[in-house]
Amino acid sequence: MSWRAKFYKSKSWKILRQKMINQKKGICDLCGELIIGSPEVHHMVELTEANAKIPEISLNPALLEVLHHECHDRRHGRFIGEKQGIIVDDELNIDYGRRKYAKPIS
C-alpha cells in the first residue's frame, strides 16, 4: 500500500476529516456556499511522503479546508480550460464522471 493510501485510510485522518466537516457545518471554505453531496477536505500544504508523517502538517486543522468537489478542483487547477484528468478524492476513489470545468480562483 502506498504512503498516500496508508495516510488517507488511517484512523487519525478519518477522525480529523469528519471533525472538520462537522465543524464547518456543510459550508465551503472557498466559496462560502452550502456543500451538497460529499465534502472534500483539502490540505493547504501539499502532502509528501515525508511531511505526511509530521502531524503538525498532515493533521493540523489550521492547514485544512472543507470544500465542494468543484472548489477542490479549482484549488488544484483541475478542469480549467481544456485540461482534463482523473479525479481522486480524499477516500482514494476515482471519479470518472466529473467532467465539468472549474472556474479559476479569482
N, C-alpha and C positions, 0 to 999 in steps of 0.2 A: 504494500500500500504506500502511496506517495506521502510525502510530508504534508502536502496540502490536504489530502483526504483525511489523514490522521487528525490534523488540526480541526477541520470542519465537522468531523464526526466525534470530537472529544466532548465529554460531559461538560467541561468548563465553558467551551464555546456555546454549546446548546443552551445552557442556563443563562449565560450573559446575553445571548441573542434574544431569547424570549423576554428577559428583563428589559432590554432596550425597547423592544416592540411594545410591551405593556406600558412602559414609561411615556412613550411618545403618543399613546392613545390613538394610533392609526393616522397620525399626521406626518406627511413627508417633510423631512428636514430641508429639502432643496426648494420645493415649490410651495409648501405650506398647505397643500390640499389633502383631503381625506384619501387614504390609500384603500382602494377597492381591490380585493384579492390578497395575495401573499406579499407582505413587505419584504424588502431585502435589506440586510444590514451591511453597510459598506465600511471598509477600513480606509480611513483618510490617509494613512501611511501604508503604501503597498506592502503586502506581506511577502517576505522572502523566507527561504528555509532557515536562515539564521535568526531573523527577528521574530519569526513565529514562535520561537522558544523563549522569547522575552515577554513576560506577561504585561509589563509596563507599556509595551507597544501593541501586542496582539490582543490583549484582553482589557484594554484601557477604555472605559466608556467615553472619555473625552475625545478619543480618536475614532469614534464610530458614528455613523449616520444611519438613520432609518429612511429608506427611500422607496418610491414606486419603481417598478421594473424600468419604465421609460427614463426616469430621473437617474437611475443607476447606470443605464446605457449612456446617458449624457456625461456622467462623471468619468466614464471610461472611454468616451469618444466613439462609442459603437453606433453603427447605423446612421452616421452623419454623411449626408450627400449620397454617394454611391457605395460607400463602404458597407460591406456585409460580412457576417461571420457567424459562428456558432456561439450561442449564449450558454454559459454555465452558471447556475445560480448558487447561492450560499450552501445549498444542500448537495451540490455537485450533480444536479440534474441538468441534462442537456435540453434546451428549449429550441426545437427546430421551427416551431410555429410562429415565433415572434419575428415578424418581418417589417414592422413599421419603422419609420425613420425617426430618430430622436432629433430634436432641435438643439443646436449648440447652446451651451451655457452662456448666458449674457454676462 
